[in-house]
């Protein structure tokens, strides 16, 4: 999908893209986007809890 490149490079790209999106929304929307970061942390936590893992060592 990514031409055989290192997937580790996608992590900083994702972080910078998210930060850029937050700052653009901060300027365009009339309310403070950064005040919703606890909700974002809860959503990420729920995703980590309920996401299926491909790691077979957890099945022991």
SERO-4910 file (N, C-alpha, C, O; in steps of 0.05 Angstrom, whole numbers):
BEGIN
 pado doro    nc1    nc2    nc3   cac1   cac2   cac3    cc1    cc2    cc3    oc1    oc2    oc3
  Unk    A     16    -24      0      0      0      0     17     25      0     11     45    -13
  Unk    A     39     25     15     56     48     17     83     44      2    102     59      7
  Unk    A     84     25    -16    108     22    -33    131      9    -18    154     13    -26
  Unk    A    126     -6      3    147    -20     17    164     -2     35    186     -9     44
  Unk    A    154     22     41    169     40     58    165     33     88    147     17     95
  Unk    A    182     45    104    181     40    133    155     52    145    150     76    141
  Unk    A    139     35    159    115     45    170    120     64    194    102     79    202
  Unk    A    143     63    205    150     81    228    149    110    220    146    128    237
  Unk    A    152    116    194    151    143    185    123    155    185    119    179    184
  Unk    A    103    137    187     76    147    187     68    158    214     49    174    216
  Unk    A     82    151    235     75    162    262     79    192    263     61    206    271
  Unk    A    103    203    256    105    232    257     87    246    237     78    268    242
  Unk    A     82    234    215     64    246    195     36    248    207     22    268    204
  Unk    A     27    227    221      0    227    233     -1    248    255    -21    263    257
  Unk    A     20    250    272     20    269    294     19    298    283      3    314    292
  Unk    A     36    304    263     36    331    252     10    337    237      1    360    238
  Unk    A     -2    318    224    -28    322    211    -50    328    231    -66    346    227
  Unk    A    -50    313    253    -70    319    274    -66    346    286    -86    361    290
  Unk    A    -42    353    292    -37    380    304    -45    402    284    -57    422    293
  Unk    A    -38    399    259    -46    418    239    -76    421    237    -86    443    234
  Unk    A    -90    399    238   -119    399    236   -131    413    261   -150    429    258
  Unk    A   -120    408    284   -130    421    309   -126    451    307   -145    466    314
  Unk    A   -103    460    298    -98    489    297   -115    503    275   -123    526    279
  Unk    A   -120    489    253   -137    501    233   -166    503    243   -179    523    240
  Unk    A   -175    482    257   -202    483    268   -204    504    290   -225    516    293
  Unk    A   -183    508    305   -182    528    326   -188    556    315   -201    572    327
  Unk    A   -177    561    291   -180    587    279   -207    590    264   -217    612    261
  Unk    A   -219    568    255   -243    570    239   -269    568    256   -289    579    248
  Unk    A   -268    553    278   -293    549    293   -295    570    315   -275    579    326
  Unk    A   -320    577    323   -324    598    343   -318    589    372   -317    605    390
  Unk    A   -316    562    377   -311    553    404   -283    541    405   -270    537    385
  Unk    A   -274    537    430   -246    528    435   -244    498    430   -255    483    446
  Unk    A   -230    490    409   -227    461    403   -210    447    424   -215    424    430
  Unk    A   -191    461    435   -172    449    454   -185    443    480   -173    429    497
  Unk    A   -209    453    485   -223    446    510   -235    418    510   -244    409    530
  Unk    A   -235    405    487   -246    378    484   -225    356    485   -231    334    477
  Unk    A   -201    362    494   -180    342    494   -186    319    513   -177    296    507
  Unk    A   -200    323    535   -207    299    552   -225    279    537   -222    255    540
  Unk    A   -243    289    521   -261    272    506   -245    256    486   -250    232    481
  Unk    A   -225    269    473   -208    255    454   -192    233    468   -189    212    456
  Unk    A   -182    238    492   -167    218    506   -184    194    514   -175    171    513
  Unk    A   -209    199    521   -228    177    527   -233    160    503   -234    136    504
  Unk    A   -237    173    480   -243    159    455   -219    142    447   -222    119    439
  Unk    A   -195    153    449   -171    138    443   -167    114    462   -160     92    454
  Unk    A   -173    119    488   -171     97    507   -191     75    502   -184     51    503
  Unk    A   -215     82    495   -235     61    488   -227     46    463   -231     22    461
  Unk    A   -215     60    444   -206     46    420   -184     26    427   -184      4    417
  Unk    A   -165     34    444   -144     16    452   -154     -8    468   -143    -30    465
  Unk    A   -175     -4    483   -186    -26    499   -200    -46    481   -197    -70    484
  Unk    A   -217    -36    463   -234    -53    447   -223    -61    420   -235    -77    406
  Unk    A   -200    -50    413   -188    -58    387   -177    -86    388   -166    -95    408
  Unk    A   -181   -101    367   -171   -128    365   -142   -128    360   -132   -112    343
  Unk    A   -128   -145    374    -99   -146    371    -91   -170    355   -103   -191    357
  Unk    A    -70   -167    338    -59   -190    323    -37   -204    338    -25   -223    327
  Unk    A    -31   -196    362     -9   -207    378    -19   -233    390    -38   -234    406
  Unk    A     -6   -255    383    -14   -282    392     -4   -287    421    -14   -307    433
  Unk    A     14   -272    431     25   -277    458      4   -270    480      7   -278    502
  Unk    A    -16   -254    473    -37   -248    493    -56   -271    497    -72   -271    516
  Unk    A    -55   -291    479    -73   -313    481    -64   -334    501    -78   -354    505
  Unk    A    -41   -331    514    -30   -351    532    -45   -354    557    -38   -370    574
***
